[in-house]
């Protein structure tokens, strides 16, 4: 019986701990609310902020460029014996074609 209790305590003490944290923009979540032909530039700026760049096309429309970055941190440890940390950063570019103050189309790269 003592061995079983000791084994349970040892297992609990040496049990691993995994933590995960994501630090990044919530702009990606806002993309799902955008509707071609309906979403205005005012809404776009209110939700996503100022674009990284704006360029005019030969057809008179504008292309607004946004970049969203996300940093993921993962930490795995086994008590004080073993510990591993990993950090991964990813980014996605979004482009919006604006015609007469309304989002005409958008895509990501």
C-alpha positions, -999 to +999 in steps of 0.1 A: +000+000+000+028+024+008+044+017-025+012+026-043+009+059-024+045+066-030+041+058-067+010+081-070+029+110-052+059+105-075+037+105-106+019+137-095+052+154-086+069+145-119+038+152-141+045+174-170+033+209-175+024+223-209+016+260-215+006+277-247+003+314-253-006+333-285+002+369-288-010+387-319-035+409-336-072+401-335-074+416-370-078+381-385-110+377-365-124+410-379-118+397-415-148+374-412-171+404-408-162+420-441-187+417-470-178+427-506-200+455-518-212+463-482-183+470-460-172+507-460-137+521-456-148+538-424-157+504-409-124+489-423-103+516-406-123+514-374-118+477-371-084+471-387-067+505-382-046+523-408-034+501-437+003+494-442+000+509-477-025+522-501-020+522-539-042+534-567-050+512-597-053+522-633-090+516-630-094+542-603-098+519-573-075+516-543-057+486-529-053+487-492-027+463-477-027+450-441-003+426-424-013+406-393+014+389-373+009+363-346+035+350-321+029+316-305+049+305-275+049+269-262+066+257-231+067+221-220+084+210-188+087+178-168+092+191-132+127+204-129+143+176-151+133+186-186+122+219-202+116+229-238+104+263-251+095+272-286+085+305-302+069+307-337+059+339-355+037+339-386+022+367-406-005+370-432-010+398-458-046+409-466-055+431-496-087+450-500-098+466-533-118+498-525-142+513-551-162+544-542-155+540-505-167+504-503-148+471-502-152+456-537-131+425-531-104+412-508-079+383-506-050+371-486-015+360-495 
